[in-house]
Amino acid sequence: MGFHFKKSFKIGKLFKFNKNKKGGSITVDGPTIAGKKVKLTVNDKKKATVSLQGTGISYDTNLGGKKKK
């Protein structure tokens, strides 16, 4: 364990920006389906995640680029 720093701020009701020492991400709130909020998160590691909040259901995908060996 150690000291962690995370900076997060919202713009309106839809956008949330997160920044920590390892990188950052942008989260966009989507529509509500069956009472659960859909979220799209894109981070600086070229990865996108779509999740159905509160259910544990999510889908991850790489946004391109070559894999490091």
C-alpha positions as CSV (number, residue, x, y, z in Angstrom):
1,M,0.0,0.0,0.0
2,G,1.1,3.5,-0.4
3,F,-0.1,7.0,-1.0
4,H,-2.6,7.4,-3.9
5,F,-3.8,10.5,-5.6
6,K,-6.8,10.7,-7.8
7,K,-8.4,13.9,-9.3
8,S,-11.9,13.7,-10.6
9,F,-14.3,16.4,-11.8
10,K,-17.6,16.5,-13.6
11,I,-18.8,18.7,-16.5
12,G,-22.6,18.7,-16.4
13,K,-24.4,15.5,-15.7
14,L,-22.9,13.5,-18.5
15,F,-19.0,13.8,-18.4
16,K,-16.6,12.8,-15.7
17,F,-12.8,13.2,-16.0
18,N,-10.4,11.1,-13.8
19,K,-6.7,11.6,-13.5
20,N,-4.2,9.8,-11.3
21,K,-0.4,9.2,-11.5
22,K,-0.8,6.2,-13.8
23,G,-3.1,7.8,-16.4
24,G,-6.6,9.1,-16.9
25,S,-10.0,8.4,-18.3
26,I,-13.2,10.0,-19.5
27,T,-16.6,8.5,-18.5
28,V,-19.8,9.4,-20.3
29,D,-23.2,8.5,-18.8
30,G,-25.6,6.9,-21.3
31,P,-29.2,5.9,-21.3
32,T,-31.0,4.0,-18.5
33,I,-31.9,0.4,-19.4
34,A,-34.2,-1.5,-17.0
35,G,-33.4,1.0,-14.3
36,K,-29.6,0.6,-14.7
37,K,-27.4,3.4,-16.0
38,V,-25.1,2.6,-19.0
39,K,-21.6,4.1,-18.8
40,L,-18.9,4.4,-21.5
41,T,-15.3,4.8,-20.2
42,V,-12.3,5.5,-22.4
43,N,-8.8,5.6,-20.9
44,D,-5.4,6.6,-22.1
45,K,-4.3,3.0,-22.6
46,K,-6.5,2.8,-25.7
47,K,-9.2,0.8,-24.0
48,A,-12.9,1.3,-23.9
49,T,-15.4,-0.2,-21.4
50,V,-19.2,-0.2,-21.6
51,S,-20.9,-1.2,-18.3
52,L,-24.3,-1.6,-16.9
53,Q,-24.0,0.0,-13.5
54,G,-24.8,-2.1,-10.5
55,T,-25.0,-5.4,-12.3
56,G,-21.3,-6.3,-12.8
57,I,-21.9,-6.7,-16.5
58,S,-19.4,-4.9,-18.8
59,Y,-17.7,-5.2,-22.1
60,D,-14.0,-4.2,-22.7
61,T,-12.3,-3.6,-26.1
62,N,-9.1,-2.2,-27.4
63,L,-9.3,0.8,-29.6
64,G,-6.4,0.0,-31.9
65,G,-2.7,0.2,-31.9
66,K,-0.2,-2.6,-31.7
67,K,0.2,-4.8,-28.7
68,K,3.4,-4.5,-26.8
69,K,5.6,-7.6,-26.5
